[in-house]
Amino acid sequence: MFGSGIVQGMRTTLGHLFAKKYTIQYPEERAPLPIGFRGLPRLVYDETPDDLRCVACSICANACPVEVIHIDTHRGEDRKLVLDRFDIEAGGCVFCGLCVEACPFEALTMMHGFEIAGYNREQLFWTKEMLALKATPESEADMHWIAGTKGKQA
């Protein structure tokens, strides 16, 4: 009885010894991030960073459960809202994606980066210029995946 347990243990050990290894040597090697990975929210633009999709409706800020999105606006000459300030306190963001889900204009997506460490809290305060991200097929796919519209036509 004692010998059979040792044999079984050695068989398990040898099986794991020759199995494929899944360890990734981070940070030299990086695992591919899945579609819909929720990193820090980013503001999307189509052509130039000055032409953001955001229409300053503040729905994303209202949807944020930890209130880390700050928006300031004013009325332009044509009475439309103009976005003056769009800031995110990255140190307080919980990466829930509710802001992306709430945005009716597809102006927000979650970035793939997750290494946003800083030496002080001021380095984790991201302005709209820092958050601007050009729309790509990958960012569009992420946006639809997070917002639950995967497979639907926008």
C-alpha positions in Angstrom: 0.0 0.0 0.0 2.8 2.4 0.8 4.6 1.6 -2.5 1.6 2.3 -4.7 1.3 5.9 -3.3 4.9 6.6 -4.2 4.5 5.2 -7.7 1.4 7.2 -8.2 3.2 10.4 -7.0 6.2 9.7 -9.3 3.8 9.2 -12.3 2.1 12.5 -11.6 5.5 14.3 -11.2 6.9 12.8 -14.4 3.7 13.8 -16.2 4.1 17.4 -15.2 7.8 17.3 -15.9 7.3 16.7 -19.6 4.1 18.7 -20.1 4.0 22.0 -21.9 5.1 24.9 -19.7 2.8 27.9 -19.5 5.0 30.2 -17.4 5.6 33.6 -18.9 8.7 35.5 -17.9 7.2 38.9 -17.2 8.2 41.7 -18.1 10.4 40.3 -20.8 7.6 38.2 -22.2 4.0 39.4 -22.3 0.8 37.4 -22.5 -1.6 38.5 -25.3 -4.5 40.5 -23.8 -8.0 39.3 -24.8 -10.5 41.4 -26.7 -12.5 43.5 -24.3 -9.6 43.8 -21.8 -10.6 46.6 -19.4 -7.7 49.0 -18.9 -8.0 52.8 -18.4 -10.8 54.5 -20.4 -9.6 56.5 -23.4 -11.3 59.2 -25.5 -11.6 58.2 -29.2 -11.1 60.4 -32.2 -11.4 59.6 -35.9 -9.0 61.9 -37.8 -7.3 64.4 -35.5 -6.9 64.5 -31.7 -8.7 67.9 -31.7 -11.8 66.2 -33.2 -12.9 63.9 -30.4 -16.1 61.9 -30.7 -17.1 63.2 -27.3 -20.1 65.6 -27.4 -19.7 66.6 -23.7 -23.0 65.0 -22.6 -21.5 63.9 -19.2 -23.3 60.6 -19.2 -20.0 58.7 -18.6 -19.2 60.9 -15.6 -22.6 60.2 -14.2 -22.2 56.4 -14.8 -18.8 56.3 -13.0 -19.4 54.6 -9.6 -16.2 56.2 -8.1 -16.6 59.6 -9.7 -13.1 59.9 -11.2 -14.2 61.4 -14.5 -14.3 65.2 -14.5 -15.9 67.1 -17.3 -16.2 70.9 -17.9 -18.1 72.4 -20.8 -19.4 75.6 -22.2 -21.9 76.5 -24.9 -20.4 77.3 -28.3 -21.7 79.9 -30.8 -24.0 77.4 -32.3 -25.4 76.5 -28.8 -23.7 73.1 -28.8 -21.7 71.9 -25.8 -18.0 72.3 -26.2 -15.7 70.1 -24.2 -13.2 72.2 -22.2 -11.9 69.5 -19.8 -12.1 65.7 -19.6 -9.9 64.3 -16.9 -9.7 60.9 -15.3 -8.0 60.1 -12.0 -6.4 56.9 -13.0 -5.4 56.1 -9.4 -9.0 55.8 -8.4 -10.5 54.1 -11.5 -11.8 50.6 -10.9 -11.7 49.7 -14.6 -15.4 48.6 -14.6 -16.2 49.8 -18.1 -19.5 51.4 -17.1 -18.4 54.7 -18.7 -17.9 52.9 -22.0 -21.2 51.1 -21.8 -23.0 54.4 -21.0 -21.6 56.5 -23.8 -24.1 56.7 -26.6 -21.6 58.2 -29.1 -18.9 55.5 -28.9 -16.5 58.2 -27.7 -14.8 56.0 -25.0 -13.0 52.7 -25.1 -10.8 50.8 -22.6 -7.1 50.8 -23.5 -5.0 47.6 -23.4 -2.3 49.0 -21.1 -2.5 48.1 -17.5 0.9 49.4 -16.3 0.0 52.9 -15.1 2.1 53.1 -12.0 3.3 56.5 -10.9 5.5 57.9 -8.1 2.8 60.4 -7.0 -0.9 61.0 -7.5 -0.4 63.9 -9.9 1.2 61.4 -12.4 -2.1 59.4 -12.3 -4.2 62.4 -13.4 -4.8 62.0 -17.1 -6.1 65.0 -19.2 -8.1 64.8 -22.4 -4.9 65.3 -24.4 -3.3 62.3 -22.7 -6.5 60.2 -23.1 -7.0 60.8 -26.9 -6.7 57.6 -28.9 -7.2 57.2 -32.6 -10.0 54.9 -33.6 -8.8 51.5 -35.0 -10.6 48.3 -35.8 -9.2 46.8 -32.6 -10.5 49.7 -30.4 -13.9 49.5 -32.1 -14.0 45.7 -31.4 -13.1 46.3 -27.8 -15.7 49.0 -27.5 -18.5 46.7 -28.8 -17.3 43.8 -26.7 -17.3 45.8 -23.4 -20.6 47.5 -24.2 -22.3 44.2 -24.9 -23.0 44.9 -28.6 -20.7 42.2 -29.9 -21.8 41.0 -33.3 -24.3 43.8 -33.8 -23.9 46.5 -36.4 -23.2 49.9 -35.1 
